[in-house]
Amino acid sequence: MIRKIFALFILSVICLGTRAQAQFVVDNATNRVGEIMFQSPKQVVFNFKNKGNRAMQIIDVKAACGCTKAEWTKGNIAPGDKGQIKVVYDAKTLGTFTKELAVFHTASSDPTYITIEGRVVTSLLDYSGDFPIDLGNIRINKNYVEFDDVNRGDHPVAEIQVFNQERTPYRPELMHLPAYLSMESVPEVIAGGRSGKILLTLNSEKLGLLGLNQTRVFISRFMGDKVGDDNEILVSSVLLPDFSKLTASQLERAPKMEFSHSKVSFGPMNGKSKQKQSIYITNSGKETLNIRTVQVFNQAISVSLGNRTLEPGKYTELKITVNAKYLKKAKSQPRVLLISNDPANPKQVIQVDVADWNNK
């Protein structure tokens, strides 16, 4: 009898744990917009996702005052789907502001609160030239860092310029740093209205692979910030093979990688999802050419290589495809990287010129 009661208890717990329910999750519940111009309405977008296993919908978004209006994704949000809440603050009152909104939804009987913070001023300095990337409370000069032509043992340093748009001090931090990267903020705390820099150091001994190593780090805009596409910084490094111990005879007989052309140009996509072109690679050296690595710098480009091993005088075809779906998200110039055992040119980069990327 006791066993039956225990079995029924376990079954009830399992049923409760697997009960279908929606889960409303906002990427960043607090959005800091920095300084905005007096009587110039500011729109802030909150991205959310249904992380549950049942559909949900937003019923209403209520603000504490009439100075803030909201629009949101209507209808059912299926499990795994995303939506947006667009909040507009009218900026009709000078000074610092904090505006909280209650989001009522079917995922819970309790509302979820989202907040916008900032400062309304009568004059706004233009920092878009030196710091083109606006993250709300801070601006940075770039969201893509590249360590090019790195040899094992090198420790190159890259610099990211940061401007603090708020009146309060800001302490720069990078989230999700891999073991081969370290950061230093100069100064450690950036005063309101001042600029500083993040020094990013690459420890090449900790890189695992020859060729392209890429990772995403995220700049924290405030305490408790989350990771997302808007605060992402892409970091790339190219680790070269070491040919320093080759003899003069070995160098004279080495393979040599040559291309039919080192750049490909694609015109406008004009509604096409993909475009393709080919490049031919020839081994004009005296030993076997081994193409060790073929990589792309962003997901808008994909490649297909016929043969990775070429005897002297032989050639192969490299097919390059542009995918329109990912062009807008690309942070760096589309390129293809090849690493080979050609000691004269172990790294070869093919530039991919795409009209839609250049004009975005």
C-alpha positions in Angstrom: 0.0 0.0 0.0 2.8 2.4 0.9 4.5 1.6 -2.4 1.4 2.5 -4.3 0.9 5.8 -2.4 4.6 6.7 -3.1 4.3 5.8 -6.8 1.2 8.0 -7.1 3.0 10.9 -5.4 6.0 10.6 -7.8 3.6 10.5 -10.7 1.8 13.7 -9.5 5.1 15.5 -9.2 6.2 14.5 -12.7 2.8 15.7 -14.1 3.1 19.0 -12.3 6.7 19.5 -13.5 5.7 18.9 -17.2 2.5 20.9 -17.1 2.3 23.1 -20.2 2.9 26.8 -19.4 4.2 29.9 -21.0 7.2 31.9 -19.8 7.6 35.6 -20.6 11.3 36.6 -20.6 12.6 40.1 -21.4 16.1 40.5 -22.7 16.8 43.6 -20.6 14.1 44.8 -18.2 15.9 48.1 -17.7 16.9 50.2 -20.7 19.2 53.2 -20.2 19.0 55.7 -23.0 21.5 58.3 -21.7 20.9 61.9 -22.7 18.0 62.8 -25.0 16.9 66.2 -26.5 14.1 68.2 -24.8 10.8 67.7 -26.6 12.3 65.0 -28.9 10.4 61.8 -28.2 12.6 58.8 -27.6 11.6 55.3 -28.7 13.0 52.3 -26.8 12.5 48.7 -27.9 12.3 45.8 -25.4 12.7 42.4 -26.9 11.1 39.4 -25.3 10.7 35.6 -25.8 8.3 33.0 -24.8 10.6 30.4 -23.2 7.7 28.2 -22.1 6.0 25.3 -23.8 2.6 27.0 -24.3 1.5 30.0 -26.3 1.0 33.3 -24.6 0.0 36.9 -25.5 0.4 40.4 -24.0 -2.9 41.7 -22.7 -1.8 45.3 -21.9 1.1 47.5 -21.1 0.4 50.3 -18.6 2.6 53.3 -17.9 2.6 55.3 -14.7 1.9 58.5 -16.6 0.7 59.8 -19.9 4.3 60.8 -20.9 5.0 57.2 -21.9 3.1 55.2 -24.6 3.6 51.6 -25.6 2.9 49.3 -28.6 3.5 45.6 -28.6 3.4 42.4 -30.6 -0.2 41.4 -30.8 -1.8 37.9 -30.8 -0.4 34.6 -29.7 3.4 34.2 -29.1 4.1 30.5 -29.7 6.7 28.7 -27.6 10.2 29.8 -28.6 8.9 32.8 -30.6 10.0 36.4 -30.0 8.2 39.7 -29.8 8.8 43.4 -29.1 7.4 46.1 -26.8 8.0 49.6 -28.3 8.0 52.4 -25.7 8.0 56.1 -26.5 8.8 58.7 -23.9 7.7 62.3 -24.9 10.7 64.1 -23.3 8.6 67.1 -22.3 10.2 67.4 -18.9 13.9 68.4 -18.3 16.1 66.4 -16.0 16.6 62.8 -15.0 13.8 60.4 -15.5 12.8 56.8 -14.6 9.7 55.5 -16.1 8.3 52.0 -15.2 5.7 50.1 -17.2 3.7 47.1 -16.2 3.3 44.4 -18.8 0.3 42.2 -18.3 0.4 38.9 -20.1 -1.1 35.4 -20.0 2.1 33.7 -18.9 1.5 34.8 -15.3 -1.1 36.4 -13.1 1.5 39.0 -12.0 2.7 41.7 -14.4 6.3 42.0 -15.5 7.9 45.4 -15.0 10.1 47.2 -17.6 11.9 50.5 -17.1 13.5 53.2 -19.1 16.0 55.6 -17.6 17.7 58.7 -18.9 18.1 62.5 -18.8 16.4 65.2 -20.9 18.7 68.1 -21.8 18.3 71.3 -23.8 21.5 70.7 -25.8 23.0 67.5 -27.0 26.6 67.1 -28.1 27.1 65.0 -31.3 29.5 62.1 -30.6 28.4 60.0 -33.6 31.6 60.6 -35.4 34.1 59.5 -32.8 31.7 57.0 -31.1 29.2 55.9 -33.8 27.7 52.9 -31.9 25.1 54.1 -29.4 24.3 51.7 -26.6 22.1 54.0 -24.6 24.1 55.1 -21.5 27.4 54.6 -23.3 28.8 54.9 -26.9 31.7 52.9 -28.4 33.8 53.4 -31.5 33.5 49.8 -32.8 31.9 46.5 -32.1 34.4 44.4 -34.1 38.0 43.7 -33.1 40.5 41.9 -35.2 44.0 40.5 -34.3 45.6 39.8 -37.7 48.7 37.7 -38.5 49.3 36.4 -34.9 52.3 34.1 -34.2 52.3 31.8 -31.3 53.8 33.7 -28.4 52.5 37.1 -29.5 50.4 39.3 -27.1 48.8 42.0 -29.3 46.6 44.6 -27.7 43.4 46.1 -29.3 41.6 49.3 -28.1 37.9 50.1 -27.9 37.1 53.7 -27.2 34.2 54.3 -24.7 32.2 57.4 -24.0 30.0 57.7 -20.9 26.8 59.6 -21.9 25.4 59.6 -18.3 26.1 61.9 -15.4 27.0 59.0 -13.1 30.3 57.1 -13.2 30.5 54.0 -15.4 32.8 51.0 -14.9 33.4 49.1 -18.2 33.2 45.3 -18.1 33.3 42.6 -20.8 31.2 39.5 -20.3 31.9 36.0 -21.6 35.7 36.6 -22.1 37.4 33.4 -23.2 40.6 32.2 -21.6 42.8 33.7 -24.4 41.5 37.3 -23.9 41.9 39.7 -21.0 40.7 43.3 -20.6 41.8 46.4 -18.8 39.8 49.6 -18.5 41.6 53.0 -18.6 40.6 54.6 -16.4 39.0 51.9 -14.3 35.9 54.1 -13.8 34.8 56.6 -16.5 33.3 59.8 -15.1 30.0 61.1 -16.5 30.5 62.9 -19.8 34.0 61.6 -20.2 35.7 59.0 -22.4 38.0 56.1 -21.7 39.1 52.9 -23.3 39.1 49.2 -23.0 42.4 47.5 -23.7 41.8 43.9 -25.0 44.9 41.6 -24.9 45.2 38.4 -26.8 47.2 35.5 -25.2 48.2 33.6 -28.4 49.5 30.6 -26.4 46.0 29.8 -25.4 44.6 29.8 -28.9 43.6 26.3 -29.9 43.4 26.3 -33.7 45.5 27.6 -36.6 43.7 30.1 -38.7 40.6 32.1 -37.7 39.5 32.0 -34.1 36.3 34.0 -33.4 34.3 34.7 -30.2 31.6 37.0 -29.0 32.0 39.1 -25.9 29.5 41.5 -24.5 30.0 45.0 -23.0 28.1 45.5 -19.8 26.3 48.8 -19.8 25.2 48.6 -16.2 25.2 46.3 -13.2 23.1 43.2 -14.0 23.1 43.7 -17.7 22.4 40.8 -20.0 24.0 39.6 -23.2 22.3 40.4 -26.6 22.9 41.4 -30.2 22.9 45.1 -29.3 25.9 44.9 -26.8 27.8 42.2 -28.7 31.4 42.7 -29.8 32.9 40.2 -32.3 36.6 39.4 -31.7 38.6 37.6 -34.5 42.2 36.5 -34.5 44.2 34.7 -37.2 46.9 32.4 -35.9 49.7 31.6 -38.4 51.6 28.4 -38.7 55.4 28.4 -37.9 57.8 27.8 -40.7 60.9 29.3 -38.9 62.7 25.9 -38.7 62.6 25.2 -42.5 66.0 24.9 -44.3 66.8 26.9 -47.4 66.4 23.7 -49.5 63.0 23.0 -48.0 61.9 26.6 -48.7 63.2 26.4 -52.3 61.1 23.2 -52.9 58.0 24.4 -51.0 54.5 24.4 -52.4 53.1 27.7 -53.7 49.4 28.6 -53.6 48.1 30.9 -56.4 44.6 32.2 -57.1 42.8 32.9 -60.4 41.8 36.2 -58.7 42.0 37.4 -55.1 38.7 39.3 -55.0 35.1 38.5 -56.1 32.4 41.1 -56.5 28.7 40.5 -56.2 26.1 43.0 -57.4 22.8 43.8 -55.6 20.9 40.7 -54.4 17.7 42.1 -56.0 15.5 39.8 -54.0 17.7 36.7 -54.5 18.4 34.6 -51.4 21.8 33.6 -52.7 24.5 34.3 -55.3 27.5 32.2 -56.2 31.0 32.6 -57.8 34.1 30.5 -58.1 37.8 31.0 -57.8 40.5 28.5 -58.9 43.5 27.6 -56.7 46.7 26.3 -58.3 49.8 24.8 -56.7 52.7 26.3 -58.7 55.4 25.0 -56.2 57.4 21.8 -56.2 55.9 19.9 -53.2 52.3 18.9 -52.3 50.1 21.8 -51.2 47.9 21.2 -48.2 45.1 23.7 -47.6 44.7 23.3 -43.8 41.9 25.7 -43.1 39.2 27.4 -45.1 37.1 29.8 -43.1 34.8 32.8 -43.5 34.7 35.9 -41.3 30.9 36.1 -41.1 27.9 33.9 -41.7 26.8 35.8 -44.8 29.4 33.9 -46.7 29.7 30.1 -47.2 32.4 28.2 -49.1 32.9 24.8 -50.7 36.4 23.6 -51.7 37.0 20.8 -54.2 40.3 19.4 -52.9 42.4 20.4 -49.9 45.5 18.5 -51.2 47.1 19.6 -54.5 50.1 18.0 -56.2 52.4 20.4 -58.1 50.7 21.8 -61.2 47.2 20.8 -60.1 44.3 23.1 -59.4 40.9 23.0 -57.6 37.7 25.1 -57.4 36.6 27.2 -54.5 32.9 28.1 -54.6 31.8 31.2 -52.7 28.2 31.8 -51.8 26.6 35.0 -50.5 23.5 34.5 -48.3 21.3 37.6 -48.3 19.6 36.6 -45.0 22.7 37.3 -42.9 24.1 40.3 -44.7 22.5 42.9 -42.4 23.9 41.2 -39.3 27.5 41.1 -40.6 29.8 43.3 -38.5 32.9 42.9 -40.7 33.8 43.0 -44.4 32.9 39.6 -45.9 36.1 37.6 -46.6 37.4 34.1 -47.0 40.5 32.9 -45.2 42.8 30.1 -46.3 45.7 28.7 -44.2 48.2 26.4 -46.1 51.7 24.9 -45.9 53.0 27.6 -48.4 55.7 29.2 -46.2 55.9 32.3 -48.4 52.2 33.0 -48.0 50.7 30.8 -45.3 47.6 33.0 -45.0 45.6 34.1 -48.0 42.5 36.3 -47.8 39.9 36.6 -50.6 38.0 39.8 -50.4 34.2 39.4 -51.1 32.7 42.7 -52.3 28.9 42.6 -51.9 26.9 45.6 -53.0 24.1 45.1 -50.4 26.7 45.0 -47.6 28.5 48.1 -48.7 25.2 50.1 -48.9 23.6 48.9 -45.6 
